[in-house]
Amino acid sequence: MTTQPKLRPIDIRPIQHRGQPALLLRDPLALSDQTIIVPQSLGPLLPLLDGTRNEGAIRAALEVRAGLRLPPGALTNLLSQLDRALLLDNERSAKAMGEALHAYRDAPCRPPVLAGQGYPAAPDQLQHLLQAYLDSAPPSSPDPDPGEDIRGLVCPHIDFNRGRTVYAQVWREGAEAVQEAELAVILGTDHMAEDGSLTLTRQSYATPWGTLPTAQLVVEMVARAMDRRGDPLRSPSFQHELHHRTEHSVELAAVWLHFMRKGREIPLVPILCGSFAPLFKNDGHPDVLPHLSAAVEALRKATSRYRTLVIAAGDLAHVGPAFGDSLPLDLLSRARLKASDEELMGIVCTGDAQALFQQVKQQSQRRICGLPPIYLALQLLGQAQGTVTGYAQCPADNRGTSLVSICGIVLR
């Protein structure tokens, strides 16, 4: 274990443990199935594990900053637990990551990791469930311009149960386009990347109905456009490829896509989109990231010969105490949230990607995780105009004081 411990990017979730507030630490890449539970009072310790301090400096900083004095051996024991769980950025976790990536690439396909957890693994049960969502969803508002072909969808990536109505409305509206499509590009939120990255994969995504083959030629064209060093496997386009193994955003869209095609295959281009949050500082903008424009241009060229459907799998706001806000949401704040979301959806419906970025940048406190895939979908589609098919505010805690807002939009 390194003398200056550094945490890897991990999930930190507040929980109740034996009647006391605690923090659950887990690895989103699932390099290990171990989780660590620490008292909530030790929360100030975690930012200190940044690779710049040894144990003595960590203990001193914790006492100065938070007034916490750890018993002898307590920090050493916690660091050993973190190391065994592969939550520290060191040689052990790097080796495990390399082995996991090798296994992912060598597998026959990327399996549906949420099958049996987030939705039924049995094809007939899953079909029955999604059909029930379609049958029970209220009709969407009439489309003001139904004559134009649907070229894209904005759909949620929240779990099917909470998002069922919005999922059903947007996929029902896009049913004809889904059936006629010859190629599908799924742009999904990468919850583990904070660098504005785009991450490709050569692996094909499986669903309970079979495998949707990845369009290898399209992937190669995009990878070459993004890569400036001649080796696609070491380029930005594959830097976070292991994220595909556990990230759910592309998977959930792929399941609906396969269902709406009644189990028929369609070539897929699965792309994970990292957060634009770093660009909110110092007048940053996606235009400063050359790999984004290179990828969009290459995608346009590579997909122009096909009838292509572009799917942006992204949720909207994440607000309330569950996401770090100090105040719970009441009826007034819910109404304000809806008004802000309606303004944002209106911008998406104009097809203006630049206005969308500026709007989300001004409202960064709302944590809109769907910005990158929606922005890139608009960039890829060009002159698209949209229609909202559904909207919902989904509970994010047991007390109803935190919410995730979601929407469905068809783009023509």
HELIX and SHEET records of a PDB file:
HELIX    1   1 GLN A   40  LEU A   48  5                                   9    
HELIX    2   2 GLU A   55  ALA A   66  1                                  12    
HELIX    3   3 ALA A   74  ARG A   84  1                                  11    
HELIX    4   4 GLU A   91  ASP A  106  1                                  16    
HELIX    5   5 PRO A  123  SER A  136  1                                  14    
HELIX    6   6 PHE A  160  GLU A  173  1                                  14    
HELIX    7   7 ALA A  175  GLU A  180  1                                   6    
HELIX    8   8 GLN A  216  MET A  226  1                                  11    
HELIX    9   9 PRO A  232  ARG A  234  5                                   3    
HELIX   10  10 PRO A  236  PHE A  238  5                                   3    
HELIX   11  11 HIS A  243  THR A  246  1                                   4    
HELIX   12  12 SER A  249  MET A  260  1                                  12    
HELIX   13  13 ALA A  277  PHE A  280  5                                   4    
HELIX   14  14 PRO A  286  VAL A  288  5                                   3    
HELIX   15  15 PRO A  290  THR A  303  1                                  14    
HELIX   16  16 PRO A  321  PHE A  323  5                                   3    
HELIX   17  17 LEU A  331  THR A  350  1                                  20    
HELIX   18  18 ALA A  353  GLN A  362  1                                  10    
HELIX   19  19 SER A  364  ARG A  366  5                                   3    
HELIX   20  20 LEU A  371  LEU A  381  1                                  11    
SHEET    1   A 3 ASP A  11  HIS A  17  0                                        
SHEET    2   A 3 GLN A  20  ARG A  26 -1                                        
SHEET    3   A 3 ILE A  36  PRO A  39 -1                                        
SHEET    1   B 7 LEU A 198  THR A 199  0                                        
SHEET    2   B 7 LEU A 268  CYS A 273 -1                                        
SHEET    3   B 7 LEU A 183  THR A 189  1                                        
SHEET    4   B 7 THR A 308  ALA A 313  1                                        
SHEET    5   B 7 GLY A 152  CYS A 155  1                                        
SHEET    6   B 7 LEU A 403  LEU A 411 -1                                        
SHEET    7   B 7 HIS A 318  VAL A 319 -1                                        
SHEET    1   C 7 LEU A 198  THR A 199  0                                        
SHEET    2   C 7 LEU A 268  CYS A 273 -1                                        
SHEET    3   C 7 LEU A 183  THR A 189  1                                        
SHEET    4   C 7 THR A 308  ALA A 313  1                                        
SHEET    5   C 7 GLY A 152  CYS A 155  1                                        
SHEET    6   C 7 LEU A 403  LEU A 411 -1                                        
SHEET    7   C 7 GLY A 386  PRO A 395 -1                                        
SHEET    1   D 2 TYR A 205  THR A 207  0                                        
SHEET    2   D 2 GLY A 210  LEU A 212 -1                                        
END                                                                             
